[in-house]
Each structure stands twice: as C-alpha cells, then as structure tokens.
Amino acid sequence: MASSEWTRRITLGHADRALIETALRRGASRREILGWLSAGGMTLASGTAIIGSIGGALAQTPRKGGRIKVAGSAISPQDTVDPAKQSYSVDYARCSMFYNGLTYLDGSLTPQPELAETIEHDKAKVWTFKLRKGVTFHDGKPLTAADVVYSLNRHKDKATGSRANALAMQMEEIKATGPNEVQITLAAANADLPVILGTWHFYIVKEGTTEFKTAVGTGPYKVKEFTPGIRTIGVRNDGYWKPGRPYLDEIELIGIPDETARVNAMISGDVQLIAGINPRSIRLIEGSPGHKVFETKAGYYTDLIMRQDVDPVKNPDFQMAVKLLQNREEIRSAIFRNFAVVGNDQPIDPSNRYFCKEIPQRPFDPDKAKFHFQKSGIGNTAVPLYASTAAPGSIEMGVLLQEAAQKIGLNIDLRKVPPEGYWSNIWIKQPFAYGAINPRPSADILLTLFFKHDAAWNESKWKNDRFEQLLVAARSEADEAKRKQHYCDIQAIIKDHCGLGIPVFITLLDAHSAKLQGLSPVPLGNMMGNAFAEHVWLAA
C-alpha cells in the first residue's frame, strides 16, 4: 500500500491501531509511521507511545519456526519417555513434549479438559470422560477409549514400576463405556481426580505399548532422537490436534547439572532456556544483554531427610535436635537471597489454600537442640550427611547445619557429592541426606506421593496410622471447613513426628533468551510446570 494511502486512512481514523499494526507487520519503519501520524496531526510523543504499545503487543504474537536448545538441571542414564516412570523435572519436560493427558492444569492449577472433551461425575466417586474426536497418535492411529484404559491401568500393575502407583490404586475400576468414553470408579470419593489426571505420570500412551525406546504419543512434538543421559530432540507434530500449535520447528532438551555451567551456556548463546537458577546468578543474567529471569512462586522445597528405619538418625531426639538447628531466616536470606518463604517442617506451603497458619513456627533454638541431642545419647559419633547441587541450596544448608551442630557437640560429616546419579544412588537410599521435591497440584497428591507409608517416594520411610486416616478423610470430605481442619491436623503431625526438615519453600527461577516468548507461570514447577514446549516461540 502506498504511503499516501496510509496517510489518508490514518488521518481519517485518528491513528487506527489496526492499520498501524498491519503496517508494522508488512515491514513499515517507525520513521515512516511517525511521519504518517504527524501528517494526521499527532504529536511525536503520542505517536511514539502508540507505536511502542503496538510493537510490544506484536512481540507477544506467536510466530512459527525456529529451533531452541533447553537445559534442565539434571541428566541420567535412567532418563525415560515412559510417563509412568518419570522421576525428575527433565523427565517431565521431555514427556510433556510427546504426550497429553485427559486433563491439564492451568496457571491457577485448575484442571481443564485436554484429551477429555467433557467430564462428569456422580458424587465424586464415579467419573465419566468423553474423549475428543479427531485426535491421533504420532503414527496416525486414532485415540480411543482402549488407549486410556490401558494407560491408566498400567499404574496399578506393580510390575510396571509406576511412580504414581499410590495415586492410581484408588481407581477401583477403569473401563471403556463406548469407543470414545471411559468410566473410572474410585474406591472412595475424591474431588481431586481431574487434578490427579492432569499430572505428568498420567499421560496417555498407545494401547499395548511395553517398550519405551521412543515415544509415540498425541503431543505437540515427535521424537527425532532420544539418547538417555545425553539429549532428546523433538520435531513439530504437524498433525497436532490443537490448531496452530506448536510454534517451534524443533526443541533439543539436555541436562546440565552444574548451575554455573547452565548459566554460562545460556549467556554464550548455546542454549535459549535454562531451568533452576540460583538467586546469586540473577545479577549476572540481568546484566547480560538479551537475557531475562523468569520467576514462579510455588511450593518447591529442598528437605533434610532422616530415615526412620536406620540408626542413629531414626532417634526422635536426634531428629528434633536437627530440626531446631535449622536457621530458617538465614537460609531464606543468605542462601536464597529472599527468593523463598520460611517453612515449618511440613510440606504445605503458605500459598496453598489448606496451609495451616495456626501451627506455631519452629524457631532456631540451639539450646533446646542441645537438650535433645544429649538426650539422644549419640555422643561424638560422626553422622554422614549427603548434599549435592542436585538439591538446590543443600550444600550451603549442610554447611550451616554442620557449623551449628559443632557448637552443641553433634558431629556431622558433610559429604558433598556430584549431581550425576544423585537421585538414583543417594536420594532415599542414604539415611541422612537432602532431597528436593517439585510442587504438586494439590495437598492430597503431595501427601499421597511422599508421605503415605507405601508410596515409592516416602523419603523418610515414615508410617503414621493417624496420618493415613486423616488423609483418606480429607480426600472425601465435602465440607471445606472440615477438610481444612483435617489438613491442619496432618501438618501438625508431620511437623512433630516425620523425619523431615523443611526449612523454606523456594521460589522457582529460570532464565532465557529475550527472544523466547510465551512463558507464563504455572506453579507446578520450572518452565511452566515443565510444559513449556507447546507454548513458546521465537520473536523475529
């Protein structure tokens, strides 16, 4: 369109935003448009503001094409594309590229239909899911109810080794009630079922799949390469059932366990998105042109595990002494640079609607800790404590704990180990070690996965009958006040009797190239709850 025509139309429309947007899209320069606006009687300042506003909006308009490289915080020969066996964040990010669930969780952690088109229930015990039509797997096979039934039943089979077995066992019967309809009957009412089905482990696979050397799902990307312990490459699924998505041509996912190396890789341009940065790196990142920090507030924590089936850490007085030696305010300010909230040795964070603020805060109390330590009778016996950069802040927390312990006569042998293999060789296996727990979408899921006596991730091997009773009662309680009281009682029990120290809840921090657009916080984890793949694009 000639500039004279633009001048006429903008003058008549008093700088119609749509016309300016179209001109910018077609390559008109800022100078040209300012000239047209000036001819229409607009001041330079006003014209500049309008162009800036529209330009900012255009920068948020998704565009197709491009390739990015993404670095997670861990990598292992046990990397998997089997949704049932995922165990850490890079697994979740990988499987989110290739699969979908019946539901997904939005930015408020509210479940929304995904492969399910409609969801109905009878008193939260019998659930009916009608599937979307026209959805196909990467090999062209249509999605059917049989695929959903097979996928969900896998978690109940102990031979599968599903990390979500404890959650799945409440599904008493899973059956197809039509070619595109599935009915799930629970052992007891649970209003959280759509939330559970929106979590990473419950992605849908093809009926009969037993080998997972590759991933054939319904997700936004197809597997181009999957090499455990090295990298994963996904290419755009042009037949994806969500119109217009995904935007990128290709995503390469790697793991760089060392945080400094991750940051340097991004600043040098080798990668465009990194997960899990230390607050101490923020100044460096923000001082590097073309890079940004992405913040997500969530219930993420690094915890101190004291197994309740191994001496000497199973001693209740030893556990209490250690909990009292955690200087939570110093951990929050010095280690996490205030990107954290003080915790109280229980896993429900203050942003959760069931957080119990009435429970007294455990203080830093060396004198009381000394009393419990002496009562434990452990004496000068060295107690090995394992920490690693794999569990954010754990080495620094271990140093603070070791120093505080020396002052009361407790001999902690802090062993700093490499991040490679930490989750498979140290976590849960060693009796005194740090863990790191990603946020979960509901109190019930978190407690079921990590505190139920038969859960695969019961870190401290804890068993408490009263807790188990309250967990079931809270899950099926329709009265919100009564349900919250159940969760309040649970938090108090865990705080005083479980072998875990939870000093703070950590704000999740990622970093990325400023050209990478589309990120928005999802408080399930880093990088949009690890589901960034179908949402992001590269600005021109």
KOLSEPA-610755 format. One record per residue (C-alpha): residue in one letter; z, y, x. Coordinates in steps of 0.5 Angstrom, whole numbers, padded with zeros to 4 digits, always signed. Example, Ala and Ser with C-alpha at 12.3 -4.5 7.8 and 13.67 -1.06 7.14 Angstrom:
BEGIN
a+0016-0009+0025
s+0014-0002+0027
***
This chain:
BEGIN
m+0000+0000+0000
a-0002+0007+0003
s+0004+0012+0005
s+0001+0017+0000
e+0002+0012-0006
w+0009+0010-0003
t+0011+0018-0003
r+0009+0019-0010
r+0013+0013-0013
i+0019+0014-0009
t+0019+0021-0011
l+0018+0019-0019
g+0023+0014-0018
h+0028+0018-0014
a+0028+0013-0009
d+0028+0007-0013
r+0032+0002-0009
a+0027-0004-0010
l+0021+0000-0008
i+0025+0001-0001
e+0027-0006-0001
t+0019-0008-0002
a+0017-0003+0004
l+0022-0006+0009
r+0020-0013+0007
r+0013-0011+0009
g+0014-0008+0015
a+0015-0001+0014
s+0019+0003+0019
r+0025+0007+0018
r+0022+0013+0020
e+0016+0012+0015
i+0021+0011+0009
l+0025+0017+0011
g+0019+0021+0011
w+0017+0019+0004
l+0024+0020+0002
s+0024+0027+0005
a+0018+0029+0001
g+0022+0027-0005
g+0027+0032-0004
m+0032+0027-0001
t+0037+0030+0005
l+0036+0026+0012
a+0044+0024+0011
s+0043+0021+0004
g+0036+0017+0006
t+0039+0014+0012
a+0045+0012+0008
i+0041+0008+0003
i+0036+0005+0008
g+0043+0003+0011
s+0045+0000+0005
i+0039-0004+0003
g+0038-0006+0010
g+0045-0009+0010
a+0043-0013+0004
l+0037-0015+0006
a+0040-0018+0012
q+0044-0023+0008
t+0038-0025+0004
p+0037-0032+0006
r+0030-0034+0010
k+0027-0041+0012
g+0026-0043+0019
g+0029-0044+0026
r+0034-0048+0030
i+0041-0048+0032
k+0046-0051+0036
v+0053-0052+0034
a+0059-0054+0038
g+0065-0058+0035
s+0072-0058+0038
a+0072-0066+0039
i+0067-0072+0041
s+0068-0079+0042
p+0064-0086+0043
q+0067-0087+0036
d+0063-0082+0032
t+0061-0084+0026
v+0056-0083+0020
d+0060-0088+0015
p+0063-0083+0011
a+0069-0088+0010
k+0071-0088+0017
q+0071-0081+0019
s+0077-0078+0022
y+0076-0071+0025
s+0072-0065+0024
v+0066-0066+0028
d+0065-0073+0023
y+0066-0069+0017
a+0061-0063+0019
r+0056-0069+0021
c+0057-0073+0015
s+0056-0066+0011
m+0049-0065+0014
f+0047-0072+0011
y+0051-0074+0004
n+0053-0071-0002
g+0059-0072-0007
l+0060-0073-0014
t+0063-0066-0013
y+0064-0061-0008
l+0070-0056-0007
d+0068-0048-0007
g+0071-0042-0004
s+0077-0043-0008
l+0078-0050-0007
t+0076-0051-0015
p+0072-0058-0016
q+0065-0056-0018
p+0059-0062-0020
e+0055-0064-0015
l+0051-0071-0016
a+0055-0071-0022
e+0052-0066-0027
t+0058-0067-0032
i+0065-0069-0032
e+0069-0071-0038
h+0076-0075-0038
d+0081-0078-0043
k+0088-0076-0042
a+0086-0075-0034
k+0086-0083-0034
v+0079-0085-0036
w+0074-0081-0033
t+0066-0081-0034
f+0061-0078-0029
k+0054-0077-0032
l+0049-0076-0026
r+0044-0071-0024
k+0037-0074-0025
g+0031-0073-0020
v+0036-0074-0014
t+0033-0078-0009
f+0036-0081-0002
h+0032-0079+0004
d+0028-0086+0004
g+0025-0084-0003
k+0030-0089-0007
p+0033-0085-0013
l+0040-0084-0014
t+0043-0089-0019
a+0050-0091-0022
a+0050-0097-0018
d+0050-0093-0011
v+0056-0089-0014
v+0060-0095-0016
y+0058-0099-0009
s+0060-0092-0005
l+0067-0092-0009
n+0069-0099-0009
r+0068-0099-0001
h+0074-0095+0000
k+0078-0100-0004
d+0076-0106+0000
k+0081-0107+0006
a+0075-0110+0010
t+0071-0103+0010
g+0077-0100+0014
s+0076-0093+0010
r+0081-0087+0012
a+0081-0086+0004
n+0084-0093+0002
a+0090-0090+0000
l+0087-0085-0005
a+0082-0090-0007
m+0087-0095-0009
q+0089-0091-0015
m+0082-0092-0018
e+0083-0099-0022
e+0076-0100-0025
i+0070-0097-0023
k+0064-0099-0027
a+0057-0096-0029
t+0056-0095-0036
g+0049-0093-0036
p+0043-0092-0031
n+0046-0085-0029
e+0053-0086-0032
v+0060-0088-0028
q+0066-0089-0031
i+0073-0089-0027
t+0079-0092-0030
l+0085-0090-0026
a+0092-0094-0025
a+0096-0087-0028
a+0093-0080-0030
n+0091-0076-0024
a+0088-0069-0026
d+0086-0068-0019
l+0081-0074-0019
p+0075-0069-0019
v+0078-0065-0013
i+0079-0072-0009
l+0072-0074-0010
g+0070-0067-0007
t+0073-0069+0000
w+0069-0072+0006
h+0070-0079+0005
f+0068-0080-0002
y+0060-0078+0000
i+0055-0083-0004
v+0051-0088+0000
k+0046-0093-0002
e+0048-0099-0005
g+0049-0105+0000
t+0049-0100+0006
t+0053-0104+0011
e+0051-0101+0018
f+0051-0094+0019
k+0047-0093+0026
t+0043-0088+0022
a+0045-0084+0015
v+0041-0085+0009
g+0044-0080+0004
t+0042-0075-0001
g+0044-0069+0003
p+0040-0063+0006
y+0038-0066+0013
k+0035-0072+0015
v+0037-0076+0021
k+0033-0075+0027
e+0038-0077+0032
f+0045-0080+0032
t+0048-0082+0039
p+0055-0083+0038
g+0059-0079+0044
i+0053-0074+0045
r+0050-0071+0040
t+0047-0071+0033
i+0040-0068+0031
g+0039-0067+0023
v+0032-0064+0021
r+0031-0061+0014
n+0030-0065+0008
d+0024-0062+0005
g+0025-0066-0002
y+0033-0064-0002
w+0034-0063-0010
k+0038-0056-0009
p+0032-0051-0010
g+0030-0047-0004
r+0036-0051+0001
p+0037-0052+0006
y+0034-0046+0010
l+0034-0048+0018
d+0029-0053+0020
e+0034-0057+0025
i+0041-0057+0027
e+0044-0060+0033
l+0051-0062+0033
i+0055-0063+0039
g+0062-0063+0041
i+0065-0059+0047
p+0073-0061+0047
d+0075-0055+0052
e+0075-0049+0048
t+0074-0044+0054
a+0067-0048+0055
r+0066-0048+0048
v+0066-0040+0048
n+0062-0039+0054
a+0057-0044+0051
m+0056-0039+0046
i+0056-0033+0050
s+0051-0035+0054
g+0047-0037+0048
d+0047-0044+0049
v+0050-0045+0042
q+0050-0041+0036
l+0056-0043+0032
i+0063-0046+0035
a+0069-0049+0032
g+0076-0048+0033
i+0077-0042+0038
n+0084-0040+0041
p+0086-0033+0039
r+0086-0031+0046
s+0079-0031+0046
i+0078-0026+0041
r+0077-0020+0045
l+0072-0024+0050
i+0068-0025+0044
e+0068-0019+0040
g+0067-0015+0047
s+0060-0019+0048
p+0054-0016+0044
g+0051-0020+0039
h+0057-0025+0037
k+0063-0025+0032
v+0069-0028+0030
f+0070-0032+0023
e+0077-0033+0020
t+0079-0038+0015
k+0086-0038+0012
a+0088-0045+0011
g+0094-0050+0011
y+0092-0052+0018
y+0097-0055+0023
t+0099-0058+0029
d+0105-0062+0029
l+0110-0066+0033
i+0110-0073+0031
m+0117-0077+0032
r+0115-0084+0030
q+0121-0087+0026
d+0120-0094+0029
v+0121-0093+0036
d+0127-0091+0040
p+0129-0086+0042
v+0125-0082+0038
k+0127-0085+0032
n+0134-0083+0032
p+0135-0078+0027
d+0140-0073+0031
f+0134-0073+0036
q+0129-0071+0031
m+0134-0066+0028
a+0135-0063+0035
v+0128-0063+0037
k+0126-0059+0030
l+0132-0054+0032
l+0129-0053+0039
q+0122-0050+0036
n+0122-0043+0037
r+0117-0041+0031
e+0117-0034+0031
e+0115-0034+0039
i+0110-0040+0037
r+0107-0035+0032
s+0106-0029+0036
a+0106-0031+0043
i+0101-0038+0042
f+0097-0036+0036
r+0097-0028+0037
n+0100-0028+0030
f+0094-0032+0027
a+0099-0036+0024
v+0104-0037+0019
v+0111-0039+0020
g+0112-0047+0018
n+0119-0050+0016
d+0117-0058+0018
q+0114-0060+0011
p+0106-0059+0010
i+0105-0055+0004
d+0103-0048+0007
p+0105-0041+0003
s+0098-0040+0000
n+0099-0047-0004
r+0101-0046-0011
y+0106-0051-0010
f+0109-0048-0004
c+0117-0048-0005
k+0120-0041-0002
e+0127-0043-0004
i+0128-0048+0001
p+0132-0045+0007
q+0128-0043+0013
r+0130-0048+0019
p+0132-0043+0025
f+0131-0043+0032
d+0138-0046+0034
p+0139-0048+0041
d+0147-0049+0040
k+0146-0053+0034
a+0141-0057+0037
k+0145-0059+0043
f+0150-0062+0038
h+0145-0066+0035
f+0143-0068+0042
q+0149-0070+0044
k+0151-0074+0038
s+0144-0078+0039
g+0147-0081+0046
i+0140-0081+0049
g+0143-0077+0055
n+0139-0076+0061
t+0133-0081+0059
a+0126-0078+0060
v+0123-0078+0054
p+0115-0077+0055
l+0111-0072+0050
y+0104-0072+0050
a+0100-0066+0049
s+0092-0064+0049
t+0088-0059+0048
a+0085-0063+0042
a+0091-0061+0038
p+0091-0053+0039
g+0097-0050+0042
s+0100-0057+0043
i+0101-0056+0051
e+0104-0049+0050
m+0108-0051+0045
g+0110-0057+0049
v+0112-0052+0055
l+0116-0048+0050
l+0120-0054+0048
q+0121-0057+0055
e+0124-0051+0057
a+0129-0050+0051
a+0130-0057+0052
q+0132-0057+0059
k+0138-0052+0057
i+0141-0057+0053
g+0140-0063+0057
l+0135-0066+0054
n+0130-0069+0059
i+0123-0068+0056
d+0117-0071+0060
l+0111-0067+0058
r+0104-0070+0059
k+0098-0066+0059
v+0092-0071+0057
p+0085-0070+0057
p+0082-0068+0050
e+0077-0074+0051
g+0079-0080+0047
y+0086-0077+0045
w+0085-0078+0037
s+0083-0086+0039
n+0088-0087+0044
i+0094-0082+0044
w+0095-0080+0037
i+0100-0084+0032
k+0100-0089+0038
q+0105-0086+0042
p+0112-0085+0039
f+0112-0078+0041
a+0106-0073+0041
y+0102-0068+0038
g+0098-0068+0032
a+0093-0063+0029
i+0092-0064+0021
n+0086-0061+0018
p+0087-0057+0011
r+0087-0062+0005
p+0084-0059-0002
s+0091-0061-0006
a+0098-0062-0005
d+0097-0069-0008
i+0091-0071-0003
l+0095-0068+0003
l+0101-0072+0002
t+0098-0079+0000
l+0094-0079+0006
f+0099-0077+0011
f+0106-0079+0008
k+0105-0085+0004
h+0108-0091+0007
d+0102-0095+0007
a+0097-0089+0009
a+0093-0090+0015
w+0095-0083+0018
n+0102-0084+0016
e+0103-0081+0023
s+0111-0082+0024
k+0111-0089+0020
w+0115-0086+0015
k+0118-0089+0009
n+0122-0086+0003
d+0123-0089-0003
r+0125-0083-0007
f+0119-0079-0004
e+0114-0084-0007
q+0117-0084-0014
l+0116-0076-0014
l+0109-0077-0011
v+0107-0081-0017
a+0111-0077-0022
a+0108-0070-0019
r+0101-0073-0020
s+0101-0075-0027
e+0106-0069-0030
a+0102-0065-0034
d+0108-0059-0035
e+0106-0055-0029
a+0114-0052-0028
k+0116-0060-0028
r+0110-0061-0023
k+0112-0056-0018
q+0119-0058-0018
h+0117-0065-0016
y+0113-0062-0010
c+0119-0057-0009
d+0124-0064-0008
i+0118-0067-0004
q+0118-0061+0001
a+0126-0061+0002
i+0126-0069+0003
i+0120-0068+0008
k+0123-0063+0012
d+0130-0066+0013
h+0128-0074+0013
c+0121-0074+0016
g+0120-0075+0023
l+0115-0069+0024
g+0116-0062+0026
i+0111-0057+0023
p+0113-0050+0026
v+0107-0046+0024
f+0100-0046+0020
i+0095-0044+0024
t+0089-0039+0022
l+0082-0042+0023
l+0078-0039+0028
d+0070-0040+0029
a+0065-0036+0033
h+0058-0035+0032
s+0052-0031+0034
a+0051-0025+0030
k+0044-0027+0028
l+0047-0033+0024
q+0048-0031+0017
g+0051-0034+0010
l+0058-0036+0013
s+0064-0035+0008
p+0071-0038+0008
v+0072-0045+0005
p+0080-0046+0006
l+0078-0054+0008
g+0077-0053+0015
n+0073-0049+0020
m+0066-0048+0019
m+0066-0047+0011
g+0070-0053+0011
n+0065-0057+0015
a+0060-0056+0010
f+0056-0050+0013
a+0049-0054+0014
e+0046-0052+0008
h+0049-0045+0007
v+0047-0042+0014
w+0040-0038+0016
l+0038-0034+0022
a+0037-0027+0021
a+0030-0024+0024
***
